[in-house]
Amino acid sequence: MSHDNAVETDGLTKNFGTLVAVDRIDVSARAGTVLGVLGPNGAGKTTVVRMLATLSAPTAGTARVGGFDIVRDGARVRSLIGLTGQFAGVDELLTGEENLLFIGRLLGKPRGEARSRARELLAQFHLDDAADRAVKTYSGGMRRRLDLAASLVGRPPILFLDEPTTGLDPRARGELWDIVRNLVGGGTTVLLTTQYLEEADQLADDIVVIDHGKVIATGTPNQLKAKIGGQTLRIQPDDPTHVETVRALIAESHADLDPLIEGSAVTVGVNDDAIMPVIAATLQSRGIALTDFHLGLSSLDEVFLTLTGHRAETDDEASEAKPDPDSASVAEEETK
Amino acid sequence: MTTATLDAPAEVAGRPGPGATLSQIMSMAWRQMVRIKHNPFELVDLSLSPVMFLLLFVYVFGGQMAGSTSVYLQYVLGGLIAQNAIFLTMYTGTGINADLRKGVYDRFRSLPIARSAPLAGKIFADMFKQVWSIAIMLVLGLLMGFELRSLSGAVFATLVLVMFALAISWFSVLAGVLADSEEKVQIYAFVVIMPLTFTSDAFVRVETLPGPLEAWAEVNPVSHLARTMRGLLSEGPVAEPLLWTSVWAVALLAVTAPLAMRAYKKKMI
């Protein structure tokens, strides 16, 4: 184990009956960085976090958090971590301030100190105006911020965030991202699970992609993008009905490329931009007019598709998802 | 990565000691109290059923049971207080069930606190509800003409009731942990508590019951608790029923508390 790893797992495995929810996973989070655990619903992300946070015992394998074994030294691990899950970790009936005060008291802080820490966190998370309101009146984004604040009362050096922005609108999501960036700037190590590729891309220093309980790829966001060809060519024909023609033409003329249809456009991962004029000429010779023809860095979405053979949930679908924190956890529950 | 070389920070705390655990239990209880502050209707809800039972039993059954409502009131108040206390323990189970399903316990269990603190705090806070209920019934009873033996008797009765409720709460905890919905906890509780409290001498003299039922009612813990209440609040023996009440409380605690803790820990894995 390296000195620098705040979290490290070795063959971590969890079975629920005959189902292998987490299958010999090796991940590590360097101290002071963000490790993104990326995967679709039911991939086993929540199970990994639950084991690391000592809520659930591994079936096999080991893990260390802050240098302590999660099974043998659970009490010490708990004194180093904060956990914000998909669950409602705050009390609906209590006010925002009371919730934080309660956690502070629970952690053994004297009344005055608990109160000043609560106020500090409420201000930091822009909840001071709502401090005296019952949490049941909070919006989804406010509730998540309070939940995150509750996990920070004891200033844990290691933070587990289980799908912290699932169901949030883009603005609330952006606010939460800023908070995470600030925490990491202050030296906190964050292990974050997400099904949003953009989120992992925005926040994570390292990414582990898991699917069906197995690690299928690891690397920095850029390394993962490089894995399937550094760049993506996006071609949008004038006439949407030409999409299939475009795809077929590229597939026929370039056997090494794997063009995909995405809505009214075709995307194709390319390693060498010299191919662009060749493709342009091919399409022109067939008289296909284009509205868009540009080269960009591959999105993690494409990485995911290449790695798993199926598409991850996109941001559009996600924002339509119910902001009910239970809905996401139910899906994970089904894997148990 | 076979050996751990990361130096353990010296200040990293291990398991909390008894003092810290006690303070955590008190914090948990504080949360329950603040919940009542924000939702005072809970206390109305809590008061309604004892008030109804007392009024209905005394004024509807009183004449038939004892020839006069005032005579029956002296008899039945202790029994009703015992029955109500046992019913109240159901709320411990439903509350724990709700917290478990909502994931509030996940937060608790990720904190560096004693793992028993959330359960113990909830049970402890629910004792406040017990005291509240017995106070409501005593005050109403007095207004209806109950002749209280002494104030110290009432205080001692409350104490006994709380101790007994503490012990049998673990059955409710067990149901709360095992059930997958609050409604199911209520059904479990109903199926056990309803027959248990009615096959006792809480409402009728056991000698009026058919043979086998009388034999059961004689040993039923609710009978002993009801007799203790009656003895402390109005008249009758105290020592013997109190002894049997204590024996039952300890026995029930010894069986249900380990089962509940086991189920609780198992739920977590």
Interface residues (C-beta under 8 A of the other chain):
Chain A: M1 S2 H3 N5 E8 D10 R50 A53 T54 L55 S56 A57 R64 G66 G67 F68 D69 D73 A75 R76 R78 S79 L80 I81 G82 L83 G85 Q86 F87 A88 G89 V90 D91 L93 L94 T95 E98 F102 I103 R105 L106 L107 G108 A134 A150 S151 G154 F160 S329
Chain B: M1 T2 T3 A4 T5 L6 D7 A8 P9 V12 A13 G14 R15 P16 A20 S23 Q24 S27 M28 W30 R31 V34 R35 H38 N39 K102 G103 V104 D106 R107 F108 R109 S110 L111 P112 I113 A117 M268 I269
